[in-house]
Amino acid sequence: MIKIIFICHGNICRSVSAEYIFKDMLKKRKLSSSFYVDSAATSREELGNEIYPNMRRTLESHDVAILNHRARQIQKNEYDEFDYIIAMDEENMYNLKRIFAGDSKNKIHYLMEYTSTPYAEIEDPWYTRNFEKAYQDIYLGCLGLLDKLS
């Protein structure tokens, strides 16, 4: 079983979207039993909060099923539990390496590494207010990651 965790700042927009988009792709390809997928934040700001309403509406408009999500923060011991730790942007990459004291097993990657624009970042729609663009970028990243792993 391949274990993946998606990471953003608050775990209410980007990382949780990646989790549910990826799970939706797995379900459609009948691969759900081959993967464990989760999401978390690098900060504590949104702990316990649900998906941000605008992001939820965007996911629902694309028929992405959403379960009962509550934001959580990644823990240092989770480095060994996951095969892929996927960051949305440079800030979160920095914070992950700080939390984990590095990346000795090369598990931490940017989501956009798996697209035709590997140096791009997933912009935070909390600030840009462009939830559809975030969805489209996350979808492309998840599609590339799944194609690489399946």
C-alpha positions as a Markdown table, in Angstrom:
| # | Residue | x | y | z |
|---|---|---|---|---|
| 1 | Met | 0.0 | 0.0 | 0.0 |
| 2 | Ile | 1.3 | 3.4 | -1.0 |
| 3 | Lys | 0.8 | 6.1 | 1.7 |
| 4 | Ile | 0.5 | 9.7 | 0.6 |
| 5 | Ile | -0.2 | 12.9 | 2.7 |
| 6 | Phe | -0.9 | 16.3 | 1.2 |
| 7 | Ile | 0.3 | 19.4 | 3.1 |
| 8 | Cys | -0.6 | 23.0 | 3.1 |
| 9 | His | -0.6 | 25.8 | 5.6 |
| 10 | Gly | -4.0 | 25.3 | 7.3 |
| 11 | Asn | -5.5 | 22.1 | 5.9 |
| 12 | Ile | -8.8 | 23.8 | 4.9 |
| 13 | Cys | -8.2 | 24.6 | 1.2 |
| 14 | Arg | -5.4 | 23.1 | -0.8 |
| 15 | Ser | -4.2 | 19.9 | 1.0 |
| 16 | Val | -7.7 | 18.7 | 1.9 |
| 17 | Ser | -8.8 | 19.4 | -1.8 |
| 18 | Ala | -5.8 | 17.3 | -3.0 |
| 19 | Glu | -6.8 | 14.5 | -0.6 |
| 20 | Tyr | -10.4 | 14.3 | -1.9 |
| 21 | Ile | -9.5 | 14.9 | -5.5 |
| 22 | Phe | -6.9 | 12.1 | -5.3 |
| 23 | Lys | -9.3 | 9.8 | -3.5 |
| 24 | Asp | -11.9 | 10.5 | -6.2 |
| 25 | Met | -9.4 | 9.6 | -8.9 |
| 26 | Leu | -8.5 | 6.4 | -7.1 |
| 27 | Lys | -12.1 | 5.4 | -6.8 |
| 28 | Lys | -12.7 | 6.0 | -10.5 |
| 29 | Arg | -9.7 | 3.8 | -11.4 |
| 30 | Lys | -10.6 | 1.2 | -8.8 |
| 31 | Leu | -7.3 | 1.7 | -7.0 |
| 32 | Ser | -8.6 | 2.8 | -3.6 |
| 33 | Ser | -7.4 | -0.3 | -1.8 |
| 34 | Ser | -3.8 | 0.2 | -3.0 |
| 35 | Phe | -3.4 | 3.7 | -1.4 |
| 36 | Tyr | -3.8 | 5.4 | 1.9 |
| 37 | Val | -4.4 | 9.1 | 1.5 |
| 38 | Asp | -4.5 | 11.9 | 4.1 |
| 39 | Ser | -3.9 | 15.6 | 4.5 |
| 40 | Ala | -2.6 | 17.9 | 7.2 |
| 41 | Ala | -1.3 | 21.4 | 7.9 |
| 42 | Thr | 2.1 | 22.8 | 8.9 |
| 43 | Ser | 0.4 | 25.4 | 11.1 |
| 44 | Arg | -2.0 | 25.2 | 14.0 |
| 45 | Glu | -4.1 | 28.1 | 12.9 |
| 46 | Glu | -7.1 | 26.2 | 11.6 |
| 47 | Leu | -7.0 | 23.1 | 13.8 |
| 48 | Gly | -10.4 | 21.4 | 14.0 |
| 49 | Asn | -12.0 | 23.6 | 11.3 |
| 50 | Glu | -13.9 | 22.2 | 8.3 |
| 51 | Ile | -13.0 | 22.7 | 4.7 |
| 52 | Tyr | -13.3 | 26.4 | 3.8 |
| 53 | Pro | -16.8 | 27.0 | 2.4 |
| 54 | Asn | -15.6 | 28.5 | -0.9 |
| 55 | Met | -13.3 | 25.5 | -1.5 |
| 56 | Arg | -16.1 | 23.1 | -0.5 |
| 57 | Arg | -18.4 | 24.7 | -3.1 |
| 58 | Thr | -15.7 | 24.4 | -5.8 |
| 59 | Leu | -15.1 | 20.7 | -5.0 |
| 60 | Glu | -18.8 | 20.0 | -5.0 |
| 61 | Ser | -19.2 | 21.8 | -8.4 |
| 62 | His | -16.8 | 19.2 | -9.8 |
| 63 | Asp | -18.6 | 16.3 | -8.1 |
| 64 | Val | -15.8 | 15.6 | -5.7 |
| 65 | Ala | -17.2 | 13.7 | -2.7 |
| 66 | Ile | -16.2 | 15.3 | 0.6 |
| 67 | Leu | -16.4 | 13.5 | 4.0 |
| 68 | Asn | -16.3 | 15.0 | 7.4 |
| 69 | His | -13.0 | 16.7 | 7.5 |
| 70 | Arg | -11.3 | 18.5 | 10.4 |
| 71 | Ala | -8.0 | 20.3 | 9.9 |
| 72 | Arg | -5.1 | 18.9 | 11.7 |
| 73 | Gln | -1.3 | 19.5 | 12.0 |
| 74 | Ile | 1.3 | 17.1 | 10.7 |
| 75 | Gln | 3.4 | 15.5 | 13.5 |
| 76 | Lys | 7.1 | 14.7 | 13.4 |
| 77 | Asn | 6.6 | 11.0 | 13.7 |
| 78 | Glu | 4.5 | 10.9 | 10.5 |
| 79 | Tyr | 7.6 | 11.2 | 8.4 |
| 80 | Asp | 8.2 | 7.5 | 8.7 |
| 81 | Glu | 4.5 | 6.6 | 8.2 |
| 82 | Phe | 4.2 | 8.1 | 4.7 |
| 83 | Asp | 5.9 | 7.2 | 1.4 |
| 84 | Tyr | 5.1 | 10.6 | -0.2 |
| 85 | Ile | 4.7 | 13.9 | 1.6 |
| 86 | Ile | 3.4 | 16.4 | -0.9 |
| 87 | Ala | 3.7 | 20.1 | -0.3 |
| 88 | Met | 1.7 | 22.8 | -2.1 |
| 89 | Asp | 4.3 | 25.6 | -2.0 |
| 90 | Glu | 7.7 | 26.7 | -0.9 |
| 91 | Glu | 6.6 | 27.9 | 2.6 |
| 92 | Asn | 5.2 | 24.5 | 3.4 |
| 93 | Met | 8.2 | 22.8 | 2.0 |
| 94 | Tyr | 10.4 | 24.8 | 4.3 |
| 95 | Asn | 8.1 | 24.1 | 7.3 |
| 96 | Leu | 8.0 | 20.4 | 6.6 |
| 97 | Lys | 11.8 | 20.2 | 6.5 |
| 98 | Arg | 11.9 | 22.1 | 9.8 |
| 99 | Ile | 9.3 | 19.8 | 11.4 |
| 100 | Phe | 11.0 | 16.7 | 10.2 |
| 101 | Ala | 14.6 | 18.0 | 10.7 |
| 102 | Gly | 15.3 | 17.5 | 7.0 |
| 103 | Asp | 14.2 | 15.0 | 4.4 |
| 104 | Ser | 16.8 | 12.2 | 4.7 |
| 105 | Lys | 14.7 | 9.7 | 2.6 |
| 106 | Asn | 13.6 | 12.2 | -0.1 |
| 107 | Lys | 9.9 | 11.8 | 0.6 |
| 108 | Ile | 8.9 | 15.5 | 0.4 |
| 109 | His | 7.9 | 16.8 | -3.0 |
| 110 | Tyr | 5.9 | 19.6 | -4.5 |
| 111 | Leu | 2.6 | 18.6 | -6.1 |
| 112 | Met | 3.3 | 20.4 | -9.3 |
| 113 | Glu | 6.5 | 18.2 | -9.8 |
| 114 | Tyr | 4.2 | 15.7 | -11.4 |
| 115 | Thr | 3.0 | 18.2 | -14.1 |
| 116 | Ser | 4.4 | 19.9 | -17.2 |
| 117 | Thr | 5.2 | 22.9 | -14.9 |
| 118 | Pro | 7.2 | 21.2 | -12.2 |
| 119 | Tyr | 8.5 | 24.5 | -10.7 |
| 120 | Ala | 5.0 | 26.0 | -10.2 |
| 121 | Glu | 3.4 | 26.2 | -6.8 |
| 122 | Ile | -0.3 | 25.8 | -5.8 |
| 123 | Glu | -1.3 | 29.4 | -4.9 |
| 124 | Asp | -3.3 | 29.7 | -1.7 |
| 125 | Pro | -6.9 | 30.5 | -2.6 |
| 126 | Trp | -7.5 | 31.9 | 0.9 |
| 127 | Tyr | -5.4 | 34.9 | -0.3 |
| 128 | Thr | -6.0 | 34.8 | -4.1 |
| 129 | Arg | -9.7 | 34.1 | -3.8 |
| 130 | Asn | -9.3 | 32.0 | -7.0 |
| 131 | Phe | -10.7 | 28.7 | -5.8 |
| 132 | Glu | -11.3 | 27.4 | -9.3 |
| 133 | Lys | -7.6 | 27.9 | -10.3 |
| 134 | Ala | -6.5 | 26.1 | -7.1 |
| 135 | Tyr | -8.8 | 23.2 | -8.0 |
| 136 | Gln | -7.5 | 23.0 | -11.6 |
| 137 | Asp | -3.8 | 23.1 | -10.5 |
| 138 | Ile | -4.4 | 20.5 | -7.7 |
| 139 | Tyr | -6.3 | 18.3 | -10.2 |
| 140 | Leu | -3.4 | 18.4 | -12.6 |
| 141 | Gly | -0.9 | 17.6 | -9.9 |
| 142 | Cys | -2.9 | 14.8 | -8.5 |
| 143 | Leu | -3.4 | 13.3 | -12.0 |
| 144 | Gly | 0.3 | 13.5 | -12.7 |
| 145 | Leu | 1.1 | 11.9 | -9.3 |
| 146 | Leu | -1.4 | 9.1 | -9.8 |
| 147 | Asp | -0.1 | 8.4 | -13.3 |
| 148 | Lys | 3.4 | 8.1 | -11.9 |
| 149 | Leu | 2.4 | 5.7 | -9.2 |
| 150 | Ser | -0.1 | 3.5 | -11.0 |
